[in-house]
Amino acid sequence: MSEIWAYIEQDKGEPKKISLEMATLAKRLADQSGATAAAVIIGPGARAAAEKVGAYGVTKAYAKEDAKYGEYVITPQAHLLANLIREKKPSLVLVGSTASGRDIAARTAARLKLGILANVVDVGLEGGKARVVAPAFGGNIEVSAALVNQETEIITVRPNAVMPVKAAGQVQIEDVSTDVGAESLLAKITERVSQETGKIPIEEAQFIVSGGRGVGGPESFQMLYDLANALGGAVGASRAAVDAGWIAYPHQVGQTGKTVKPVVYIACGISGAIQHKVGMQTSDVIVAINKNADAPIFQFADFGVVGDLFQIVPKLTEEVKKRKK
Ligand SMILES: Cc1cc2nc3c(=O)[nH]c(=O)nc-3n(C[C@H](O)[C@H](O)[C@H](O)COP(=O)(O)OP(=O)(O)OC[C@H]3O[C@@H](n4cnc5c(N)ncnc54)[C@H](O)[C@@H]3O)c2cc1C
């Protein structure tokens, strides 16, 4: 194998957690195959981000600092990644399966007329090629898959499928001279609006307090925020709560939401449907609060409290605050 690339998502030089996961995975596969683990970082802050992902074992970084890549939506990044792949011919390109990662990987693959392995949870090597594991049918079965006859394999990896691990070493940064043409500059970002400033995104939180239909309405979510704030964590939700309009979609955990892997996941008034379970089952510790002792969530929770969340959650918050003093 030649080079194994980790596509890095970053904001003003700060790599996102998913990028540290991709760098860790690239390093692991490079160690197994004798290939070079490299990062590709596009947009303002690329060089600063390269130094930071270097701490996770990539020894090479292709950095494109150009501000225009931060000003336009997705297409220039995808087109530049495609041009770079054509030029450098890496063996593997690992992209986080985030909203923008999925977009970039799919557009890149389409431009290069390559197949793609999407939304995988594990990547191994077999005979010098990648072999992946991907959940299917809502996590009820696992598919093992590989691409055939492709010089470069593009793979999108679910967030939290890999634990970021620091590794000693030096990263050599190469400035990218390749560029894209005006045809890539299609949609420009005119304004950025943060939905909730100062809040931790659920995919990066160590503690998640998640609410379902049992929470009963948008006002009651405040109770969950109080507990999450006391723990220094974030608030998640089931699709039922999101569909009801009680909380915004970025909080949704599950098959059609996000995959999370916090240290503690507290599910409040969530039944534990398979589509919810696939998004949180790898949490280190799962705590379920549900008034129905037969709720499926108790079958896979580490700790279960059978009772009314409206009584239990405020008491839990009080107790956490008391112990923090
Ligand atoms: C293709 C597809 C994709 C899907 N994707 C997702 C997804 O990404 N994420 C997701 O979550 N779902 C997803 N779903 C929906 C999923 O099947 C369930 O319908 C959903 O997870 C149920 O949400 P819930 O547990 O909040 O609600 P319910 O199943 O209605 O459960 C509510 C729970 O609250 C308990 N409760 C009620 N009041 C209280 C109280 N006062 N105190 C304590 N407990 C109480 C009840 O006992 C019950 O167990 C998907 C479904 C499909 C078909």
The ligand as an ORCA input file, in Angstrom:
! r2SCAN-3c Opt
* xyz 0 1
  C     -36.177      4.048      9.403
  C     -36.311      4.490     10.830
  C     -35.310      5.233     11.373
  C     -35.395      5.642     12.709
  N     -34.366      6.371     13.260
  C     -34.415      6.668     14.584
  C     -33.332      7.352     15.203
  O     -32.343      7.752     14.584
  N     -33.421      7.600     16.527
  C     -34.501      7.211     17.297
  O     -34.498      7.472     18.500
  N     -35.543      6.589     16.703
  C     -35.536      6.326     15.379
  N     -36.605      5.716     14.822
  C     -37.848      5.588     15.605
  C     -37.851      4.423     16.565
  O     -38.331      3.276     15.908
  C     -38.776      4.727     17.764
  O     -40.070      5.030     17.289
  C     -38.305      5.885     18.625
  O     -36.962      5.687     19.002
  C     -39.171      5.957     19.886
  O     -38.809      7.062     20.634
  P     -39.056      7.071     22.206
  O     -38.334      5.939     22.832
  O     -38.768      8.442     22.681
  O     -40.650      6.895     22.294
  P     -41.504      5.681     22.783
  O     -41.141      4.422     22.117
  O     -42.927      6.129     22.717
  O     -41.094      5.509     24.307
  C     -41.380      6.438     25.319
  C     -40.950      5.818     26.639
  O     -41.107      6.767     27.682
  C     -41.550      6.080     28.843
  N     -42.177      7.096     29.705
  C     -43.335      7.797     29.482
  N     -43.533      8.677     30.475
  C     -42.513      8.526     31.360
  C     -42.162      9.158     32.579
  N     -42.921     10.125     33.126
  N     -41.060      8.746     33.236
  C     -40.266      7.749     32.736
  N     -40.548      7.132     31.566
  C     -41.646      7.517     30.875
  C     -42.483      5.010     28.319
  O     -42.609      3.953     29.250
  C     -41.797      4.588     27.034
  O     -40.926      3.476     27.234
  C     -36.548      5.311     13.490
  C     -37.562      4.539     12.907
  C     -37.449      4.136     11.595
  C     -38.549      3.310     11.002
*
